[in-house]
Amino acid sequence: MEGSYSYSMDEQSSSKWEELLEICIIEVQENRKVTNQRLLNLERNTGLLEQRLASLAAQVGELEFNMGVLATAIGSKHTPGMLPSLPEINPKGNCHAVQLRSGTTYQPL
C-alpha cells in the first residue's frame, strides 16, 4: 500500500504542476496580447508625432522667411534726416554724379 500511496501523490502533484503551467501559459498569452496592442498604439502615435513634427518644421521655416522679409522691409525704411540702417547702393542704377549743396560736383572716373 505504501507504494501505491506514493504513486497517487506523484499523480496529484504532477496534475497540480500541469494546472499551474496552464495558468502561467494563459497569463503569458494574455500579457502578449496586451503588449502587442500597446506596441501598435505606440507605432500609431509615433506616426502622428512624425507628421506633426514635419508640419511644425515647415511652419518654423515659413516664420523664418517672413521674419527675414519683415526685417528687410523695416530696415529699408528710414526717418527723414537720418541715415538708413541698411543703405541701398545705387538702387535705380542711374545715379552717376553727385552734387553738393555748395554746388561742387563730382564725376566718377
C-alpha positions as CSV (number, residue, x, y, z in Angstrom):
1,M,0.0,0.0,0.0
2,E,2.8,2.3,0.7
3,G,4.0,2.1,-2.9
4,S,0.5,2.9,-4.3
5,Y,0.2,5.9,-1.9
6,S,3.4,7.5,-3.2
7,Y,2.3,6.9,-6.8
8,S,-1.1,8.7,-6.2
9,M,0.8,11.6,-4.5
10,D,3.0,11.9,-7.6
11,E,0.0,12.0,-9.9
12,Q,-1.7,14.7,-7.7
13,S,1.4,16.8,-7.6
14,S,2.1,16.5,-11.3
15,S,-1.6,17.4,-12.1
16,K,-1.2,20.5,-9.9
17,W,2.0,21.4,-11.7
18,E,0.2,21.0,-15.0
19,E,-2.6,23.2,-13.9
20,L,-0.1,25.8,-12.7
21,L,1.7,25.6,-16.0
22,E,-1.5,26.0,-17.9
23,I,-2.4,29.1,-15.8
24,C,1.0,30.6,-16.5
25,I,0.7,29.9,-20.2
26,I,-2.7,31.6,-20.3
27,E,-1.4,34.6,-18.4
28,V,1.6,34.9,-20.7
29,Q,-0.7,34.8,-23.8
30,E,-2.9,37.5,-22.3
31,N,0.1,39.6,-21.5
32,R,1.4,39.1,-25.0
33,K,-1.9,40.4,-26.4
34,V,-1.8,43.4,-24.2
35,T,1.8,44.1,-25.1
36,N,1.1,43.7,-28.9
37,Q,-1.8,46.2,-28.6
38,R,0.4,48.7,-26.8
39,L,3.1,48.4,-29.4
40,L,0.5,49.0,-32.2
41,N,-0.7,52.1,-30.3
42,L,2.9,53.3,-29.9
43,E,3.5,52.9,-33.6
44,R,0.4,54.9,-34.5
45,N,1.4,57.6,-32.0
46,T,4.9,57.7,-33.4
47,G,3.5,58.2,-36.9
48,L,1.3,61.1,-35.7
49,L,4.2,62.7,-33.9
50,E,6.3,62.5,-37.0
51,Q,3.6,64.2,-39.1
52,R,3.2,66.9,-36.6
53,L,6.9,67.5,-36.3
54,A,7.2,67.8,-40.1
55,S,4.3,70.3,-40.1
56,L,5.9,72.2,-37.3
57,A,9.3,72.3,-39.1
58,A,7.5,73.7,-42.2
59,Q,5.8,76.4,-40.2
60,V,9.0,77.4,-38.5
61,G,10.6,77.7,-41.9
62,E,7.8,79.9,-43.1
63,L,8.1,82.1,-40.0
64,E,11.9,82.4,-40.5
65,F,11.3,83.5,-44.1
66,N,8.6,86.0,-43.1
67,M,10.8,87.4,-40.3
68,G,13.6,88.0,-42.9
69,V,11.2,89.8,-45.2
70,L,9.9,91.9,-42.4
71,A,13.4,92.8,-41.1
72,T,14.4,93.8,-44.7
73,A,11.2,95.9,-45.0
74,I,11.7,97.6,-41.7
75,G,15.4,98.1,-42.3
76,S,14.9,99.8,-45.7
77,K,12.5,102.4,-44.3
78,H,14.2,105.3,-42.6
79,T,13.2,108.5,-41.0
80,P,13.9,111.7,-43.0
81,G,17.0,113.4,-41.8
82,M,18.6,110.2,-40.6
83,L,20.8,107.7,-42.5
84,P,19.2,104.3,-43.2
85,S,20.3,101.3,-41.2
86,L,20.7,99.3,-44.4
87,P,21.7,101.7,-47.2
88,E,20.9,100.7,-50.7
89,I,23.7,101.0,-53.2
90,N,22.5,102.9,-56.3
91,P,19.1,101.2,-56.2
92,K,17.9,102.5,-59.6
93,G,21.3,102.2,-61.2
94,N,21.0,105.6,-62.9
95,C,22.7,108.0,-60.5
96,H,26.3,108.6,-61.8
97,A,27.1,112.0,-60.4
98,V,27.0,113.8,-57.1
99,Q,26.4,117.5,-56.5
100,L,26.9,119.0,-53.1
101,R,24.8,121.9,-51.6
102,S,27.7,124.2,-52.2
103,G,27.4,123.5,-55.9
104,T,30.5,121.4,-56.2
105,T,30.0,118.4,-58.5
106,Y,31.8,115.1,-58.6
107,Q,32.1,112.9,-61.6
108,P,33.2,109.4,-61.2
109,L,36.2,108.3,-63.3
